[in-house]
Amino acid sequence: MAIIHPFKGWLPVSEKVDEVACVPYDVINTEEATVLAEGKPDSFLHVIRPEIDVSSGTYIYDDAVYNKGAENLKRLLTSGIYTQDEKNAIYLYQLETTSHTQTGVFTCASVQDYDNDVILKHELTRPDKEDDRTRHILTQQAHAEPVMLTFQDTSDITFHIEKLTLTQPPMIEHIGEGGVIHRIWRTYDTVDFVEGFSTIPNFYVADGHHRCKSASRVAEILRNERNSRPGEEEFEYFPVVLFPMDQMKIMPYNRVLKNVSPEAINLLIEKFGAVKTDQKEPWEKGMVCFYYDGIWRLMKLPEAADESIVSGLDVSLLQNHILEPLFGIKNPRIDENISFVGGIRGTTELEKLVNNRVYDIAFSMYPTSIRELIEVSDHGELMPPKSTWFEPKIKSGLIVHTF
């Protein structure tokens, strides 16, 4: 069974919440982070994207970058911008849009649960990204951003969540990008939550595979350095937000390709019977739309070659039957001719990338379902990279875990 670990979180003081809160590190690049952080010295981007504060031309993985991030975090934590809770707490994190609300439990999960597959994953991690986050955590002595996990809810856990959210005002309320409202509650009465989650057999990684793996690596490094036992030090735990499965919202993760030959495009159209359409997003599983030379086309994906769950995913069918054989994308994790565009950016972004000749063709996907994610994880299979885009995103900088 999975365990949760209450902790003494660092939270921004109320008047600094809007200045501190920022988007997660992995949804923007360095240039975008630089623009977003301009004129905002207290933005948490200076912690999670510290390359924006070092000399131009500095290697992004230089020691100076990680040291700057640690320096920036220390300043925020020691200058009155943040305060740390004096007692271990459980936090609730709510995301609300005009059409969707989800409320999760912000706590810590166990590295041991991750290592022992109590926390189940569905994607491989990239060594370079693992190394990057591992160095961030070690240098800062903190887990700066939480992992998004999901679980099969119980009436007991729902009761305790609603007992808090319906009877107390949130301690933090922040309106983020797109009008998303971020609310946080805190309780020091943690026993009911700990006992409630003790009946949950598994947690599932929704967003944050690299943060999970890096937390595990950090724990192993520090455990060996300090000759400690598993589970006894605070670095053995990492921050997570646990959302019920039925509240999770998945958007498509679209694909764009460059260095594509006209011959390959013609073969795609002829082989799969792609037809011109005004439709820019597929309306059901097994269909895909693509944009090339100013025209949208719609086609049906072929059947899976075997009965494995992963083989039947739309992203797998596209990869195995189109991207690799027609366009030579053998390993999408490292191939420089493919990029991925989160569904939140919409098909307008796909058209822009192709029209501006940044890419040659864009594929608009049908979203992977939460049921497919759970089935893949339960069977120990792995999805292709960038199979899911969860929305709305958790803001960074609202709760920090140090060790």
The 8 nearest C-alpha neighbors of each residue, nearest first, counted from 0:
[[1, 200, 199, 197, 198, 201, 2, 117],
 [2, 0, 200, 201, 199, 197, 117, 112],
 [1, 3, 197, 196, 108, 0, 4, 109],
 [2, 4, 108, 107, 193, 106, 5, 1],
 [3, 5, 107, 108, 106, 6, 2, 236],
 [6, 4, 88, 87, 89, 106, 107, 3],
 [7, 5, 87, 88, 8, 4, 106, 107],
 [8, 6, 87, 84, 86, 88, 83, 85],
 [7, 9, 400, 83, 84, 399, 6, 398],
 [8, 10, 83, 399, 398, 82, 81, 84],
 [11, 9, 398, 81, 82, 397, 8, 83],
 [12, 10, 81, 16, 80, 15, 13, 82],
 [11, 13, 15, 81, 14, 80, 16, 10],
 [12, 14, 15, 16, 11, 171, 170, 17],
 [13, 15, 12, 16, 17, 11, 18, 80],
 [16, 14, 18, 13, 12, 17, 11, 19],
 [17, 15, 19, 18, 13, 11, 14, 20],
 [16, 18, 19, 20, 15, 173, 14, 174],
 [19, 17, 15, 16, 42, 20, 41, 39],
 [18, 20, 42, 43, 16, 41, 17, 15],
 [21, 19, 396, 17, 395, 18, 16, 397],
 [22, 20, 395, 394, 43, 44, 19, 23],
 [21, 23, 394, 395, 24, 20, 26, 393],
 [24, 22, 395, 25, 26, 394, 21, 393],
 [25, 23, 26, 47, 27, 48, 22, 44],
 [24, 26, 23, 27, 28, 22, 207, 47],
 [25, 27, 24, 23, 28, 22, 341, 392],
 [28, 26, 25, 31, 24, 32, 29, 23],
 [27, 29, 31, 30, 32, 26, 25, 24],
 [30, 28, 32, 31, 33, 51, 27, 48],
 [29, 31, 33, 32, 28, 34, 27, 51],
 [30, 32, 34, 28, 33, 29, 27, 35],
 [33, 31, 29, 35, 30, 34, 36, 28],
 [34, 32, 30, 36, 31, 35, 51, 37],
 [33, 35, 31, 37, 32, 36, 30, 29],
 [34, 36, 32, 33, 37, 31, 39, 44],
 [37, 35, 39, 33, 34, 32, 38, 42],
 [38, 36, 34, 39, 35, 33, 40, 32],
 [37, 39, 40, 36, 35, 34, 41, 42],
 [38, 40, 36, 37, 42, 41, 18, 35],
 [41, 39, 42, 38, 36, 45, 37, 18],
 [42, 40, 19, 39, 18, 43, 75, 45],
 [43, 41, 19, 44, 39, 18, 40, 45],
 [42, 44, 45, 19, 46, 396, 21, 20],
 [43, 45, 47, 48, 42, 46, 21, 36],
 [44, 46, 49, 43, 48, 47, 42, 71],
 [47, 45, 68, 44, 43, 49, 72, 48],
 [46, 48, 44, 24, 45, 49, 43, 68],
 [49, 47, 44, 45, 50, 46, 51, 24],
 [50, 48, 68, 45, 51, 46, 52, 64],
 [49, 51, 64, 52, 53, 48, 59, 29],
 [50, 52, 49, 33, 53, 48, 29, 45],
 [53, 51, 50, 49, 54, 45, 67, 64],
 [54, 52, 50, 51, 55, 64, 57, 49],
 [55, 53, 57, 56, 52, 51, 50, 58],
 [54, 56, 57, 53, 51, 52, 50, 58],
 [55, 57, 54, 58, 59, 53, 50, 61],
 [58, 56, 55, 54, 59, 53, 61, 50],
 [57, 59, 61, 60, 56, 64, 50, 55],
 [58, 60, 61, 50, 57, 64, 56, 62],
 [61, 59, 58, 62, 64, 131, 65, 63],
 [60, 62, 58, 63, 64, 59, 57, 65],
 [63, 61, 65, 64, 66, 60, 67, 59],
 [62, 64, 66, 61, 65, 67, 53, 60],
 [63, 65, 67, 50, 62, 66, 61, 49],
 [66, 64, 68, 67, 62, 63, 135, 69],
 [65, 67, 63, 69, 68, 64, 62, 70],
 [66, 68, 70, 64, 65, 69, 63, 49],
 [67, 69, 46, 49, 71, 65, 66, 70],
 [70, 68, 139, 66, 72, 67, 71, 138],
 [69, 71, 67, 73, 68, 72, 66, 74],
 [70, 72, 68, 74, 69, 73, 46, 67],
 [73, 71, 69, 75, 74, 70, 46, 68],
 [72, 74, 76, 70, 71, 75, 77, 69],
 [75, 73, 71, 77, 72, 76, 78, 70],
 [74, 76, 72, 73, 80, 78, 77, 81],
 [77, 75, 81, 73, 74, 78, 72, 80],
 [76, 78, 74, 75, 79, 73, 81, 80],
 [79, 77, 80, 75, 74, 76, 81, 73],
 [80, 78, 81, 77, 76, 82, 75, 12],
 [79, 81, 75, 11, 78, 12, 76, 15],
 [82, 80, 11, 76, 10, 79, 12, 9],
 [81, 83, 9, 10, 11, 84, 12, 79],
 [84, 82, 9, 8, 85, 7, 10, 81],
 [83, 85, 7, 86, 8, 9, 82, 87],
 [84, 86, 83, 7, 87, 8, 88, 82],
 [87, 85, 84, 7, 88, 187, 6, 8],
 [88, 86, 6, 7, 5, 187, 85, 84],
 [87, 89, 187, 5, 6, 186, 7, 86],
 [88, 90, 186, 5, 106, 185, 189, 105],
 [91, 89, 185, 105, 184, 104, 186, 106],
 [90, 92, 104, 184, 105, 183, 103, 185],
 [93, 91, 183, 103, 102, 182, 105, 104],
 [92, 94, 102, 182, 101, 181, 103, 183],
 [95, 93, 181, 101, 100, 180, 102, 179],
 [94, 96, 100, 180, 179, 99, 93, 101],
 [97, 95, 179, 99, 98, 100, 180, 178],
 [96, 98, 99, 95, 179, 178, 100, 180],
 [99, 97, 96, 100, 95, 179, 101, 94],
 [98, 100, 96, 95, 97, 101, 94, 246],
 [101, 99, 95, 94, 96, 102, 93, 98],
 [102, 100, 94, 246, 93, 95, 103, 99],
 [101, 103, 93, 92, 242, 94, 91, 100],
 [104, 102, 242, 241, 92, 240, 91, 93],
 [103, 105, 91, 241, 240, 90, 106, 92],
 [106, 104, 240, 90, 91, 239, 92, 103],
 [107, 105, 5, 239, 238, 89, 104, 4],
 [108, 106, 238, 4, 237, 239, 236, 3],
 [109, 107, 3, 236, 237, 4, 238, 239],
 [108, 110, 236, 112, 111, 235, 113, 237],
 [109, 111, 113, 112, 215, 235, 236, 114],
 [112, 110, 114, 109, 113, 115, 229, 230],
 [113, 111, 117, 115, 109, 110, 114, 118],
 [112, 114, 118, 110, 116, 111, 115, 117],
 [113, 115, 111, 112, 116, 110, 215, 117],
 [114, 116, 112, 113, 117, 111, 118, 110],
 [117, 115, 118, 113, 119, 114, 112, 120],
 [116, 118, 112, 201, 115, 119, 113, 1],
 [117, 119, 202, 113, 116, 203, 112, 201],
 [120, 118, 203, 116, 376, 117, 204, 202],
 [119, 121, 204, 376, 122, 203, 118, 208],
 [120, 122, 381, 376, 382, 375, 380, 119],
 [123, 121, 381, 382, 120, 384, 124, 383],
 [124, 122, 125, 381, 121, 384, 208, 382],
 [123, 125, 209, 126, 122, 208, 129, 128],
 [124, 126, 128, 127, 129, 123, 209, 332],
 [127, 125, 129, 128, 130, 124, 131, 209],
 [128, 126, 130, 129, 125, 131, 124, 132],
 [127, 129, 131, 130, 125, 126, 132, 209],
 [130, 128, 126, 127, 131, 132, 213, 209],
 [129, 131, 133, 127, 128, 132, 126, 134],
 [130, 132, 128, 134, 129, 133, 127, 135],
 [133, 131, 135, 134, 129, 130, 213, 136],
 [134, 132, 213, 130, 136, 135, 131, 129],
 [133, 135, 137, 131, 132, 136, 138, 130],
 [134, 136, 132, 138, 133, 137, 65, 139],
 [137, 135, 133, 139, 141, 134, 140, 138],
 [138, 136, 140, 134, 139, 135, 133, 217],
 [139, 137, 135, 136, 140, 134, 69, 65],
 [138, 140, 69, 141, 136, 137, 135, 68],
 [141, 139, 137, 136, 138, 402, 401, 142],
 [140, 142, 401, 139, 136, 400, 143, 402],
 [141, 143, 400, 136, 144, 401, 237, 399],
 [142, 144, 399, 141, 400, 145, 396, 47],
 [145, 143, 142, 395, 399, 146, 238, 396],
 [146, 144, 239, 238, 147, 240, 143, 142],
 [145, 147, 239, 207, 206, 148, 240, 238],
 [146, 148, 206, 240, 205, 239, 207, 241],
 [149, 147, 204, 241, 205, 203, 240, 146],
 [148, 150, 242, 203, 241, 243, 244, 202],
 [149, 151, 202, 243, 244, 152, 203, 242],
 [152, 150, 244, 243, 153, 149, 199, 245],
 [151, 153, 243, 150, 156, 154, 244, 157],
 [154, 152, 155, 156, 157, 151, 195, 199],
 [153, 155, 157, 156, 158, 152, 159, 195],
 [154, 156, 158, 153, 157, 195, 159, 152],
 [157, 155, 159, 158, 153, 154, 195, 160],
 [158, 156, 154, 160, 155, 159, 161, 153],
 [159, 157, 155, 161, 156, 160, 162, 154],
 [158, 160, 162, 156, 157, 161, 163, 155],
 [161, 159, 157, 162, 163, 158, 164, 156],
 [162, 160, 164, 163, 158, 165, 159, 157],
 [163, 161, 159, 160, 165, 158, 164, 166],
 [162, 164, 161, 160, 166, 165, 167, 159],
 [163, 165, 161, 166, 167, 162, 160, 168],
 [166, 164, 161, 163, 162, 167, 168, 160],
 [165, 167, 163, 164, 162, 168, 161, 169],
 [166, 168, 164, 163, 165, 169, 184, 162],
 [167, 169, 170, 166, 164, 184, 165, 163],
 [170, 168, 184, 183, 171, 182, 167, 172],
 [169, 171, 184, 183, 168, 172, 185, 182],
 [172, 170, 183, 169, 182, 173, 13, 184],
 [173, 171, 182, 181, 169, 183, 170, 174],
 [172, 174, 181, 180, 175, 17, 182, 171],
 [175, 173, 180, 179, 178, 181, 172, 176],
 [176, 174, 179, 178, 173, 180, 177, 181],
 [177, 175, 178, 179, 174, 22, 180, 21],
 [176, 178, 179, 175, 96, 174, 180, 391],
 [177, 179, 176, 175, 174, 180, 96, 97],
 [180, 178, 96, 175, 177, 174, 95, 176],
 [179, 181, 174, 95, 173, 94, 175, 178],
 [180, 182, 94, 173, 172, 93, 174, 179],
 [183, 181, 172, 93, 171, 92, 169, 180],
 [184, 182, 92, 171, 169, 91, 170, 93],
 [183, 185, 169, 91, 90, 170, 92, 182],
 [186, 184, 90, 89, 91, 88, 183, 187],
 [187, 185, 188, 89, 88, 90, 189, 184],
 [186, 188, 88, 189, 89, 87, 185, 86],
 [189, 187, 186, 190, 191, 88, 89, 192],
 [188, 190, 192, 187, 191, 89, 193, 88],
 [191, 189, 193, 192, 188, 194, 195, 187],
 [192, 190, 194, 193, 189, 195, 188, 159],
 [191, 193, 195, 194, 190, 189, 196, 156],
 [194, 192, 190, 196, 195, 191, 3, 189],
 [193, 195, 197, 191, 192, 196, 190, 198],
 [196, 194, 192, 197, 193, 156, 191, 198],
 [195, 197, 199, 198, 193, 194, 192, 2],
 [196, 198, 194, 195, 199, 2, 1, 0],
 [199, 197, 196, 195, 200, 0, 194, 1],
 [198, 200, 196, 197, 0, 201, 1, 151],
 [201, 199, 0, 1, 198, 117, 202, 197],
 [202, 200, 117, 118, 199, 1, 0, 203],
 [201, 203, 118, 150, 149, 119, 148, 117],
 [204, 202, 119, 149, 148, 118, 205, 120],
 [205, 203, 148, 120, 206, 119, 147, 149],
 [204, 206, 148, 147, 203, 149, 207, 389],
 [205, 207, 147, 204, 146, 208, 148, 389],
 [206, 208, 146, 210, 209, 147, 211, 205],
 [209, 207, 211, 210, 206, 212, 124, 204],
 [210, 208, 212, 211, 207, 129, 124, 213],
 [209, 211, 213, 207, 208, 212, 214, 132],
 [212, 210, 208, 214, 209, 213, 207, 215],
 [211, 213, 215, 209, 214, 210, 208, 216],
 [212, 214, 133, 216, 210, 215, 211, 129],
 [215, 213, 217, 211, 212, 216, 210, 218],
 [216, 214, 212, 218, 213, 110, 217, 219],
 [215, 217, 213, 219, 218, 214, 220, 212],
 [218, 216, 220, 214, 219, 215, 213, 221],
 [217, 219, 215, 221, 216, 235, 220, 234],
 [218, 220, 222, 216, 217, 221, 223, 215],
 [221, 219, 217, 223, 218, 222, 216, 224],
 [222, 220, 224, 218, 223, 219, 225, 217],
 [223, 221, 227, 219, 225, 226, 224, 220],
 [222, 224, 226, 221, 220, 225, 219, 227],
 [225, 223, 221, 222, 226, 220, 227, 219],
 [226, 224, 222, 227, 223, 221, 220, 228],
 [225, 227, 223, 222, 224, 228, 221, 229],
 [228, 226, 222, 225, 229, 223, 231, 232],
 [227, 229, 231, 230, 222, 226, 232, 223],
 [230, 228, 231, 227, 235, 111, 222, 232],
 [229, 231, 235, 232, 228, 111, 109, 236],
 [230, 232, 229, 228, 233, 227, 235, 234],
 [233, 231, 234, 235, 230, 227, 229, 228],
 [232, 234, 235, 402, 236, 231, 230, 401],
 [235, 233, 236, 232, 402, 218, 237, 217],
 [236, 234, 233, 230, 218, 110, 232, 109],
 [237, 235, 109, 234, 108, 107, 110, 233],
 [236, 238, 107, 108, 142, 214, 239, 109],
 [239, 237, 107, 145, 106, 108, 146, 400],
 [240, 238, 146, 145, 107, 106, 105, 147],
 [239, 241, 105, 147, 104, 103, 148, 146],
 [240, 242, 148, 103, 104, 149, 239, 147],
 [241, 243, 103, 149, 102, 148, 240, 244],
 [244, 242, 152, 150, 149, 246, 245, 151],
 [245, 243, 246, 247, 149, 150, 151, 242],
 [244, 246, 243, 247, 151, 152, 369, 248],
 [247, 245, 244, 101, 243, 248, 242, 100],
 [248, 246, 244, 245, 249, 243, 242, 101],
 [247, 249, 390, 389, 246, 250, 391, 369],
 [250, 248, 389, 388, 390, 387, 366, 247],
 [249, 251, 388, 366, 342, 389, 252, 248],
 [252, 250, 366, 342, 364, 365, 253, 388],
 [251, 253, 341, 342, 388, 387, 340, 386],
 [252, 254, 340, 363, 364, 339, 362, 251],
 [255, 253, 339, 362, 361, 338, 340, 256],
 [254, 256, 361, 338, 360, 337, 362, 339],
 [257, 255, 337, 360, 358, 336, 359, 361],
 [256, 258, 358, 359, 336, 259, 337, 360],
 [259, 257, 260, 336, 359, 256, 358, 326],
 [258, 260, 257, 359, 261, 326, 256, 263],
 [259, 261, 262, 263, 258, 264, 326, 359],
 [262, 260, 264, 263, 265, 259, 266, 359],
 [263, 261, 265, 260, 264, 266, 259, 267],
 [264, 262, 266, 260, 261, 265, 325, 267],
 [265, 263, 267, 261, 266, 262, 268, 260],
 [266, 264, 262, 268, 267, 263, 269, 261],
 [265, 267, 263, 269, 264, 268, 270, 262],
 [268, 266, 264, 270, 265, 269, 271, 263],
 [269, 267, 273, 265, 266, 272, 271, 270],
 [268, 270, 266, 272, 267, 271, 265, 273],
 [271, 269, 267, 266, 268, 272, 273, 265],
 [272, 270, 273, 269, 268, 267, 298, 299],
 [273, 271, 269, 268, 270, 274, 298, 267],
 [272, 274, 298, 268, 297, 271, 296, 275],
 [273, 275, 296, 297, 272, 276, 298, 268],
 [276, 274, 296, 295, 297, 273, 294, 277],
 [277, 275, 278, 296, 295, 297, 274, 279],
 [276, 278, 279, 295, 275, 296, 294, 297],
 [277, 279, 276, 280, 281, 295, 297, 288],
 [280, 278, 288, 277, 295, 346, 281, 363],
 [279, 281, 278, 363, 288, 282, 364, 365],
 [282, 280, 287, 286, 365, 283, 288, 364],
 [283, 281, 280, 365, 284, 286, 278, 287],
 [284, 282, 281, 286, 285, 365, 287, 366],
 [283, 285, 286, 365, 313, 282, 281, 366],
 [286, 284, 300, 299, 313, 283, 287, 365],
 [285, 287, 299, 281, 284, 300, 298, 283],
 [288, 286, 281, 364, 298, 297, 363, 299],
 [289, 287, 297, 363, 296, 362, 281, 280],
 [290, 288, 362, 296, 361, 295, 363, 297],
 [289, 291, 295, 361, 294, 360, 296, 362],
 [290, 292, 360, 294, 293, 359, 295, 289],
 [293, 291, 294, 290, 354, 353, 359, 360],
 [292, 294, 291, 290, 295, 354, 350, 353],
 [293, 295, 291, 290, 292, 296, 275, 276],
 [296, 294, 290, 289, 276, 275, 279, 291],
 [295, 297, 275, 274, 276, 289, 288, 273],
 [298, 296, 288, 273, 274, 287, 276, 275],
 [299, 297, 273, 287, 286, 288, 272, 300],
 [298, 300, 286, 285, 287, 301, 271, 297],
 [299, 301, 285, 286, 298, 316, 302, 287],
 [302, 300, 299, 303, 316, 320, 285, 271],
 [301, 303, 304, 300, 311, 316, 285, 305],
 [302, 304, 311, 305, 310, 316, 301, 306],
 [303, 305, 302, 310, 306, 311, 307, 301],
 [306, 304, 303, 307, 310, 311, 302, 308],
 [307, 305, 308, 310, 303, 304, 311, 309],
 [308, 306, 310, 309, 305, 311, 303, 380],
 [307, 309, 311, 310, 375, 306, 312, 374],
 [308, 310, 311, 312, 307, 382, 375, 315],
 [311, 309, 307, 308, 312, 315, 303, 305],
 [312, 310, 303, 309, 308, 313, 316, 315],
 [311, 313, 315, 314, 309, 310, 316, 308],
 [312, 314, 316, 315, 285, 317, 311, 284],
 [313, 315, 317, 312, 316, 318, 386, 383],
 [316, 314, 318, 312, 313, 317, 310, 319],
 [317, 315, 313, 319, 318, 314, 320, 312],
 [316, 318, 314, 321, 315, 320, 319, 313],
 [317, 319, 322, 315, 316, 321, 320, 323],
 [320, 318, 316, 317, 315, 323, 321, 322],
 [321, 319, 317, 316, 318, 324, 322, 323],
 [322, 320, 317, 325, 324, 318, 323, 319],
 [321, 323, 318, 326, 328, 325, 324, 317],
 [322, 324, 328, 327, 329, 326, 321, 325],
 [325, 323, 321, 327, 326, 322, 320, 319],
 [326, 324, 321, 323, 322, 263, 327, 267],
 [325, 327, 322, 323, 328, 324, 263, 259],
 [326, 328, 323, 329, 324, 325, 322, 321],
 [329, 327, 323, 322, 326, 330, 331, 334],
 [330, 328, 323, 327, 331, 334, 322, 324],
 [329, 331, 332, 328, 334, 333, 323, 327],
 [332, 330, 334, 333, 328, 329, 337, 384],
 [331, 333, 330, 334, 384, 125, 383, 385],
 [332, 334, 331, 330, 335, 337, 125, 336],
 [335, 333, 331, 336, 330, 337, 332, 328],
 [336, 334, 337, 333, 338, 331, 257, 332],
 [335, 337, 257, 334, 256, 258, 338, 328],
 [338, 336, 256, 335, 255, 334, 331, 257],
 [337, 339, 255, 254, 256, 340, 336, 335],
 [338, 340, 254, 253, 255, 252, 341, 337],
 [339, 341, 253, 252, 254, 342, 338, 344],
 [342, 340, 252, 343, 388, 344, 253, 339],
 [341, 343, 251, 344, 250, 345, 252, 340],
 [342, 344, 345, 341, 250, 390, 388, 251],
 [345, 343, 342, 348, 341, 346, 340, 347],
 [346, 344, 342, 347, 343, 348, 349, 341],
 [345, 347, 349, 348, 350, 279, 344, 363],
 [348, 346, 350, 345, 349, 351, 344, 352],
 [347, 349, 351, 346, 350, 345, 344, 352],
 [350, 348, 346, 352, 347, 351, 361, 353],
 [351, 349, 347, 353, 348, 352, 354, 346],
 [350, 352, 348, 354, 349, 353, 355, 347],
 [353, 351, 357, 349, 355, 350, 354, 358],
 [352, 354, 358, 356, 350, 359, 355, 351],
 [353, 355, 351, 356, 352, 350, 293, 292],
 [354, 356, 352, 353, 357, 351, 358, 350],
 [357, 355, 353, 358, 354, 359, 352, 351],
 [356, 358, 352, 355, 353, 359, 257, 354],
 [359, 357, 257, 353, 356, 256, 352, 360],
 [358, 360, 257, 353, 256, 356, 259, 291],
 [359, 361, 291, 256, 290, 255, 358, 353],
 [360, 362, 255, 290, 289, 254, 349, 256],
 [361, 363, 289, 254, 253, 288, 364, 255],
 [362, 364, 288, 253, 289, 280, 287, 361],
 [365, 363, 287, 253, 251, 366, 362, 281],
 [364, 366, 281, 251, 284, 283, 367, 287],
 [367, 365, 251, 250, 364, 368, 249, 252],
 [366, 368, 387, 371, 365, 386, 251, 369],
 [369, 367, 371, 370, 366, 372, 249, 387],
 [368, 370, 372, 371, 373, 367, 244, 249],
 [371, 369, 373, 368, 372, 374, 367, 375],
 [370, 372, 374, 368, 369, 373, 375, 367],
 [371, 373, 369, 375, 370, 374, 376, 368],
 [372, 374, 376, 370, 375, 371, 377, 369],
 [375, 373, 377, 371, 376, 372, 370, 378],
 [374, 376, 380, 372, 378, 373, 377, 371],
 [375, 377, 373, 379, 121, 374, 378, 119],
 [378, 376, 374, 379, 375, 373, 119, 380],
 [379, 377, 375, 376, 380, 374, 308, 373],
 [380, 378, 376, 377, 375, 381, 121, 119],
 [379, 381, 375, 378, 376, 121, 382, 309],
 [382, 380, 121, 122, 375, 383, 379, 123],
 [381, 383, 122, 121, 309, 384, 386, 380],
 [382, 384, 386, 385, 315, 381, 122, 314],
 [385, 383, 386, 332, 382, 122, 331, 123],
 [384, 386, 387, 252, 383, 339, 388, 382],
 [385, 387, 384, 252, 383, 314, 382, 367],
 [388, 386, 385, 252, 367, 389, 251, 249],
 [387, 389, 250, 249, 252, 341, 251, 390],
 [390, 388, 249, 248, 250, 391, 387, 392],
 [391, 389, 392, 248, 249, 388, 250, 343],
 [390, 392, 389, 393, 94, 179, 248, 96],
 [391, 393, 390, 394, 389, 23, 22, 94],
 [394, 392, 395, 391, 23, 22, 94, 147],
 [393, 395, 22, 21, 20, 23, 392, 396],
 [396, 394, 21, 23, 397, 20, 144, 22],
 [395, 397, 20, 43, 398, 19, 399, 21],
 [396, 398, 10, 395, 20, 11, 399, 394],
 [399, 397, 10, 9, 396, 8, 400, 395],
 [398, 400, 9, 143, 8, 396, 401, 142],
 [401, 399, 142, 8, 141, 143, 238, 9],
 [402, 400, 141, 140, 142, 399, 8, 143],
 [401, 233, 234, 140, 141, 400, 232, 142]]
